[in-house]
């Protein structure tokens, strides 16, 4: 009788982590940066319909890198979870922290138990503020930014974060450009400048996906920049 092939648990976890990291690194990176009234997401994505970023709920945004079908299933599950909780209790009870914890538990269970880990990294962001009634130049009421890794690890991020692709050169380039109190367009230019410097080439506006959350918007805080609005932001 043949003996079953044995792999030490430590080696198995190491192999799974390496497999997931390699899969994520093959894709294009995505940058998130805090600005005076919210957060922006900037990534290279030529597709006009297969988005890496989207709205989850009124104040909550979602961004991801990796395999599209895997992070899209996570996005849809998050929207359903938020809708059910908001309907059963109150819309204010739906928070980025609770969603990030749910994603963390789901990815951790998949990493430990499924045949293969998900090749994804997620960002969940939330802004608080007074919406359209707030002062136009007032301070940001509150920003939460959570980074969930392929193995379920959960990190509370601040200022800016880079996920997917070659993160180190992008982080160095973004560190030189980012500073507290940037307006939205300046934050977008900082992220695009980091992409340009790290990649050694200009990224056309048509190949960029730019979105984010703005605490000054009424109720639904998510926005997406396209065409003339994006060109104007890049031109400063």
TISETOR-761851 format. One record per residue (C-alpha): residue number from 1; residue in one letter; x, y, z. Coordinates in nm, 4 decimals, decimal comma. Layout:
+-----+---------+----------+----------+----------+
| num | residuo |        x |        y |        z |
+-----+---------+----------+----------+----------+
| NUM |       A |        X |        Y |        Z |
...
+-----+---------+----------+----------+----------+
END
This chain:
+-----+---------+----------+----------+----------+
| num | residuo |        x |        y |        z |
+-----+---------+----------+----------+----------+
|   1 |       X |   0,0000 |   0,0000 |   0,0000 |
|   2 |       X |   0,1449 |   0,3347 |  -0,1070 |
|   3 |       X |   0,2065 |   0,5869 |   0,1677 |
|   4 |       X |   0,0358 |   0,9252 |   0,1214 |
|   5 |       X |   0,2629 |   1,2126 |   0,0265 |
|   6 |       X |   0,3389 |   1,4230 |   0,3340 |
|   7 |       X |   0,4057 |   1,7967 |   0,3357 |
|   8 |       X |   0,4869 |   1,9753 |   0,6599 |
|   9 |       X |   0,2213 |   2,2347 |   0,7532 |
|  10 |       X |   0,4841 |   2,5097 |   0,7617 |
|  11 |       X |   0,5988 |   2,4274 |   0,4090 |
|  12 |       X |   0,2410 |   2,4041 |   0,2846 |
|  13 |       X |   0,1579 |   2,7518 |   0,4168 |
|  14 |       X |   0,4811 |   2,8886 |   0,2712 |
|  15 |       X |   0,4009 |   2,7408 |  -0,0713 |
|  16 |       X |   0,0460 |   2,8807 |  -0,0623 |
|  17 |       X |   0,1721 |   3,2271 |   0,0299 |
|  18 |       X |   0,4337 |   3,2235 |  -0,2454 |
|  19 |       X |   0,1756 |   3,1077 |  -0,4996 |
|  20 |       X |  -0,0633 |   3,3899 |  -0,4057 |
|  21 |       X |   0,2095 |   3,6581 |  -0,4005 |
|  22 |       X |   0,3364 |   3,5603 |  -0,7444 |
|  23 |       X |  -0,0139 |   3,5691 |  -0,8890 |
|  24 |       X |  -0,0847 |   3,9129 |  -0,7441 |
|  25 |       X |   0,2535 |   4,0531 |  -0,8524 |
|  26 |       X |   0,1832 |   3,9641 |  -1,2161 |
|  27 |       X |  -0,0972 |   4,2215 |  -1,2243 |
|  28 |       X |  -0,0865 |   4,5994 |  -1,2269 |
|  29 |       X |  -0,0550 |   4,7865 |  -0,8991 |
|  30 |       X |  -0,3151 |   5,0140 |  -0,7456 |
|  31 |       X |  -0,2440 |   5,3179 |  -0,5273 |
|  32 |       X |  -0,4623 |   5,4773 |  -0,2611 |
|  33 |       X |  -0,3825 |   5,8155 |  -0,1098 |
|  34 |       X |  -0,5552 |   6,0232 |   0,1542 |
|  35 |       X |  -0,6392 |   6,3841 |   0,0687 |
|  36 |       X |  -0,8014 |   6,6694 |   0,2585 |
|  37 |       X |  -1,1596 |   6,5443 |   0,2152 |
|  38 |       X |  -1,1292 |   6,1728 |   0,1485 |
|  39 |       X |  -0,9262 |   5,9148 |  -0,0389 |
|  40 |       X |  -0,8420 |   5,8512 |  -0,4053 |
|  41 |       X |  -0,7779 |   5,5196 |  -0,5789 |
|  42 |       X |  -0,5534 |   5,5265 |  -0,8857 |
|  43 |       X |  -0,4516 |   5,2306 |  -1,0999 |
|  44 |       X |  -0,3603 |   5,1391 |  -1,4542 |
|  45 |       X |  -0,6609 |   4,9703 |  -1,6114 |
|  46 |       X |  -0,7360 |   5,0049 |  -1,9862 |
|  47 |       X |  -1,0789 |   4,8394 |  -1,9482 |
|  48 |       X |  -1,3801 |   5,0721 |  -1,9309 |
|  49 |       X |  -1,6090 |   4,8117 |  -1,7759 |
|  50 |       X |  -1,3985 |   4,5681 |  -1,5674 |
|  51 |       X |  -1,3328 |   4,7968 |  -1,2739 |
|  52 |       X |  -1,0887 |   4,7402 |  -0,9883 |
|  53 |       X |  -1,2674 |   4,9945 |  -0,7692 |
|  54 |       X |  -1,6311 |   5,0470 |  -0,6825 |
|  55 |       X |  -1,8822 |   5,1613 |  -0,4239 |
|  56 |       X |  -1,9838 |   4,9136 |  -0,1552 |
|  57 |       X |  -2,2213 |   5,1346 |   0,0442 |
|  58 |       X |  -2,2993 |   5,5014 |   0,1090 |
|  59 |       X |  -1,9657 |   5,5898 |   0,2731 |
|  60 |       X |  -1,7620 |   5,2829 |   0,1812 |
|  61 |       X |  -1,5410 |   5,2131 |  -0,1207 |
|  62 |       X |  -1,3725 |   4,8965 |  -0,2454 |
|  63 |       X |  -1,0479 |   4,8496 |  -0,4392 |
|  64 |       X |  -0,8683 |   4,5305 |  -0,5350 |
|  65 |       X |  -0,5871 |   4,3773 |  -0,7383 |
|  66 |       X |  -0,5262 |   4,0223 |  -0,8547 |
|  67 |       X |  -0,7557 |   3,7814 |  -1,0372 |
|  68 |       X |  -1,0651 |   3,9654 |  -1,1515 |
|  69 |       X |  -1,3120 |   3,6798 |  -1,1066 |
|  70 |       X |  -1,1944 |   3,6227 |  -0,7490 |
|  71 |       X |  -1,2055 |   3,9816 |  -0,6260 |
|  72 |       X |  -1,5302 |   4,0443 |  -0,8139 |
|  73 |       X |  -1,6952 |   3,7625 |  -0,6182 |
|  74 |       X |  -1,5649 |   3,9221 |  -0,2968 |
|  75 |       X |  -1,7016 |   4,2618 |  -0,4024 |
|  76 |       X |  -2,0488 |   4,1252 |  -0,4742 |
|  77 |       X |  -2,0534 |   3,9363 |  -0,1438 |
|  78 |       X |  -1,9589 |   4,2569 |   0,0392 |
|  79 |       X |  -2,2403 |   4,4527 |  -0,1250 |
|  80 |       X |  -2,4924 |   4,1858 |  -0,0282 |
|  81 |       X |  -2,3667 |   4,1766 |   0,3289 |
|  82 |       X |  -2,3851 |   4,5560 |   0,3568 |
|  83 |       X |  -2,7344 |   4,5721 |   0,2063 |
|  84 |       X |  -2,8712 |   4,3067 |   0,4423 |
|  85 |       X |  -2,7163 |   4,4660 |   0,7512 |
|  86 |       X |  -2,8333 |   4,8131 |   0,6525 |
|  87 |       X |  -3,1873 |   4,6832 |   0,5944 |
|  88 |       X |  -3,2076 |   4,4815 |   0,9169 |
|  89 |       X |  -3,0575 |   4,7485 |   1,1429 |
|  90 |       X |  -2,9630 |   5,0970 |   1,0185 |
|  91 |       X |  -2,7479 |   5,2339 |   0,7393 |
|  92 |       X |  -2,5076 |   5,3805 |   0,9967 |
|  93 |       X |  -2,4397 |   5,0300 |   1,1293 |
|  94 |       X |  -2,2673 |   4,9325 |   0,8045 |
|  95 |       X |  -1,8990 |   5,0142 |   0,8573 |
|  96 |       X |  -1,5731 |   4,9538 |   0,6755 |
|  97 |       X |  -1,4318 |   4,7813 |   0,9837 |
|  98 |       X |  -1,7065 |   4,5191 |   0,9936 |
|  99 |       X |  -1,6739 |   4,4561 |   0,6188 |
| 100 |       X |  -1,2949 |   4,4329 |   0,6443 |
| 101 |       X |  -1,3296 |   4,1789 |   0,9258 |
| 102 |       X |  -1,5703 |   3,9730 |   0,7155 |
| 103 |       X |  -1,3339 |   3,9798 |   0,4173 |
| 104 |       X |  -1,0416 |   3,8921 |   0,6447 |
| 105 |       X |  -1,2217 |   3,5874 |   0,7833 |
| 106 |       X |  -1,3323 |   3,4714 |   0,4382 |
| 107 |       X |  -0,9850 |   3,5040 |   0,2801 |
| 108 |       X |  -0,8244 |   3,3408 |   0,5842 |
| 109 |       X |  -1,0588 |   3,0410 |   0,5600 |
| 110 |       X |  -0,9932 |   3,0086 |   0,1855 |
| 111 |       X |  -0,6174 |   3,0323 |   0,2380 |
| 112 |       X |  -0,6191 |   2,7581 |   0,5030 |
| 113 |       X |  -0,8779 |   2,5220 |   0,3631 |
| 114 |       X |  -0,9388 |   2,5480 |  -0,0121 |
| 115 |       X |  -0,7419 |   2,3776 |  -0,2875 |
| 116 |       X |  -0,5755 |   2,7097 |  -0,3743 |
| 117 |       X |  -0,5662 |   3,0519 |  -0,2086 |
| 118 |       X |  -0,7282 |   3,3542 |  -0,3674 |
| 119 |       X |  -0,4796 |   3,5674 |  -0,5615 |
| 120 |       X |  -0,6202 |   3,8987 |  -0,4412 |
| 121 |       X |  -0,5500 |   4,1954 |  -0,2157 |
| 122 |       X |  -0,8314 |   4,4254 |  -0,1072 |
| 123 |       X |  -0,8706 |   4,7793 |   0,0225 |
| 124 |       X |  -1,1816 |   4,8916 |   0,2095 |
| 125 |       X |  -1,2175 |   5,2640 |   0,2779 |
| 126 |       X |  -1,4734 |   5,4716 |   0,4647 |
| 127 |       X |  -1,5136 |   5,8469 |   0,5035 |
| 128 |       X |  -1,7310 |   6,0342 |   0,7503 |
| 129 |       X |  -1,8404 |   6,3950 |   0,7248 |
| 130 |       X |  -2,1358 |   6,6303 |   0,6940 |
| 131 |       X |  -2,1908 |   6,5805 |   0,3211 |
| 132 |       X |  -2,3139 |   6,8716 |   0,1137 |
| 133 |       X |  -2,3828 |   7,0813 |   0,4260 |
| 134 |       X |  -2,0182 |   7,0794 |   0,5396 |
| 135 |       X |  -1,7773 |   7,3660 |   0,4859 |
| 136 |       X |  -1,6106 |   7,3375 |   0,1458 |
| 137 |       X |  -1,2668 |   7,3790 |   0,2978 |
| 138 |       X |  -1,3380 |   7,2090 |   0,6292 |
| 139 |       X |  -1,1289 |   6,9209 |   0,7633 |
| 140 |       X |  -1,1963 |   6,5596 |   0,6826 |
| 141 |       X |  -1,4383 |   6,4183 |   0,9378 |
| 142 |       X |  -1,2739 |   6,0766 |   0,9452 |
| 143 |       X |  -1,1069 |   5,8232 |   0,7177 |
| 144 |       X |  -1,0642 |   5,4508 |   0,7688 |
| 145 |       X |  -0,8535 |   5,2462 |   0,5271 |
| 146 |       X |  -0,8127 |   4,8708 |   0,5689 |
| 147 |       X |  -0,5787 |   4,6491 |   0,3671 |
| 148 |       X |  -0,6723 |   4,2791 |   0,3507 |
| 149 |       X |  -0,4092 |   4,0381 |   0,2198 |
| 150 |       X |  -0,4549 |   3,7057 |   0,0418 |
| 151 |       X |  -0,4135 |   3,5088 |   0,3686 |
| 152 |       X |  -0,6683 |   3,7140 |   0,5614 |
| 153 |       X |  -0,4180 |   3,9429 |   0,7328 |
| 154 |       X |  -0,5781 |   4,2777 |   0,8123 |
| 155 |       X |  -0,3807 |   4,6033 |   0,8272 |
| 156 |       X |  -0,5082 |   4,9475 |   0,9264 |
| 157 |       X |  -0,3396 |   5,1823 |   0,6766 |
| 158 |       X |  -0,2753 |   5,5566 |   0,6956 |
| 159 |       X |  -0,1734 |   5,8312 |   0,4507 |
| 160 |       X |  -0,1215 |   5,6090 |   0,1449 |
| 161 |       X |  -0,0832 |   5,2454 |   0,0433 |
| 162 |       X |   0,0210 |   5,0497 |  -0,2669 |
| 163 |       X |  -0,1117 |   4,7009 |  -0,3432 |
| 164 |       X |  -0,0245 |   4,4545 |  -0,6192 |
| 165 |       X |   0,2558 |   4,4687 |  -0,8743 |
| 166 |       X |   0,5975 |   4,5992 |  -0,7703 |
| 167 |       X |   0,5039 |   4,7869 |  -0,4553 |
| 168 |       X |   0,8445 |   4,9046 |  -0,3274 |
| 169 |       X |   0,9406 |   5,1462 |  -0,6102 |
| 170 |       X |   0,5857 |   5,2814 |  -0,6149 |
| 171 |       X |   0,5874 |   5,3398 |  -0,2395 |
| 172 |       X |   0,9185 |   5,5267 |  -0,2629 |
| 173 |       X |   0,7922 |   5,7423 |  -0,5482 |
| 174 |       X |   0,4620 |   5,8154 |  -0,3755 |
| 175 |       X |   0,6347 |   5,8995 |  -0,0476 |
| 176 |       X |   0,8242 |   6,1787 |  -0,2237 |
| 177 |       X |   0,5051 |   6,3263 |  -0,3679 |
| 178 |       X |   0,2447 |   6,2859 |  -0,0951 |
| 179 |       X |   0,1982 |   6,5377 |   0,1841 |
| 180 |       X |  -0,0825 |   6,6094 |   0,4337 |
| 181 |       X |  -0,3666 |   6,8344 |   0,3204 |
| 182 |       X |  -0,3484 |   6,7711 |  -0,0533 |
| 183 |       X |  -0,6634 |   6,8457 |  -0,2486 |
| 184 |       X |  -0,8221 |   6,5741 |  -0,4603 |
| 185 |       X |  -0,6586 |   6,6633 |  -0,7902 |
| 186 |       X |  -0,3151 |   6,7004 |  -0,6301 |
| 187 |       X |  -0,3510 |   6,3557 |  -0,4723 |
| 188 |       X |  -0,4427 |   6,2095 |  -0,8126 |
| 189 |       X |  -0,1380 |   6,3744 |  -0,9725 |
| 190 |       X |   0,0857 |   6,2406 |  -0,6946 |
| 191 |       X |  -0,0356 |   5,8843 |  -0,7587 |
| 192 |       X |  -0,0071 |   5,9145 |  -1,1374 |
| 193 |       X |   0,3401 |   6,0663 |  -1,0993 |
| 194 |       X |   0,4449 |   5,7700 |  -0,8868 |
| 195 |       X |   0,3122 |   5,5285 |  -1,1516 |
| 196 |       X |   0,5015 |   5,7163 |  -1,4220 |
| 197 |       X |   0,8299 |   5,7266 |  -1,2294 |
| 198 |       X |   0,8200 |   5,3636 |  -1,1154 |
| 199 |       X |   0,7140 |   5,2359 |  -1,4585 |
| 200 |       X |   0,9546 |   5,4545 |  -1,6547 |
| 201 |       X |   0,6824 |   5,5625 |  -1,8962 |
| 202 |       X |   0,3824 |   5,7937 |  -1,9220 |
| 203 |       X |   0,0433 |   5,6367 |  -1,8580 |
| 204 |       X |  -0,2272 |   5,7772 |  -2,0904 |
| 205 |       X |  -0,5422 |   5,9047 |  -1,9164 |
| 206 |       X |  -0,7487 |   5,6493 |  -2,1096 |
| 207 |       X |  -0,5502 |   5,3711 |  -1,9385 |
| 208 |       X |  -0,6145 |   5,5036 |  -1,5884 |
| 209 |       X |  -0,8906 |   5,4105 |  -1,3467 |
| 210 |       X |  -0,9371 |   5,6907 |  -1,0943 |
| 211 |       X |  -1,2037 |   5,6952 |  -0,8259 |
| 212 |       X |  -1,2429 |   5,7578 |  -0,4556 |
| 213 |       X |  -1,4533 |   5,8843 |  -0,1675 |
| 214 |       X |  -1,5284 |   6,2484 |  -0,0876 |
| 215 |       X |  -1,6701 |   6,3341 |   0,2565 |
| 216 |       X |  -1,8310 |   6,6522 |   0,1192 |
| 217 |       X |  -2,0650 |   6,4685 |  -0,1159 |
| 218 |       X |  -2,4240 |   6,4160 |  -0,0069 |
| 219 |       X |  -2,5019 |   6,0652 |   0,1202 |
| 220 |       X |  -2,3228 |   5,8602 |  -0,1458 |
| 221 |       X |  -1,9580 |   5,9566 |  -0,1176 |
| 222 |       X |  -1,8115 |   5,7503 |  -0,4041 |
| 223 |       X |  -1,6992 |   5,9238 |  -0,7240 |
| 224 |       X |  -1,5272 |   5,8203 |  -1,0462 |
| 225 |       X |  -1,3182 |   6,0512 |  -1,2679 |
| 226 |       X |  -1,3380 |   6,0034 |  -1,6442 |
| 227 |       X |  -1,2641 |   6,1867 |  -1,9684 |
| 228 |       X |  -1,2602 |   6,5667 |  -1,9295 |
| 229 |       X |  -1,2818 |   6,5589 |  -1,5506 |
| 230 |       X |  -0,9825 |   6,3270 |  -1,5299 |
| 231 |       X |  -0,7862 |   6,5262 |  -1,7892 |
| 232 |       X |  -0,8561 |   6,8435 |  -1,5933 |
| 233 |       X |  -0,7375 |   6,6856 |  -1,2677 |
| 234 |       X |  -0,4138 |   6,5694 |  -1,4293 |
| 235 |       X |  -0,3550 |   6,9104 |  -1,5862 |
| 236 |       X |  -0,3899 |   7,0818 |  -1,2476 |
+-----+---------+----------+----------+----------+
END
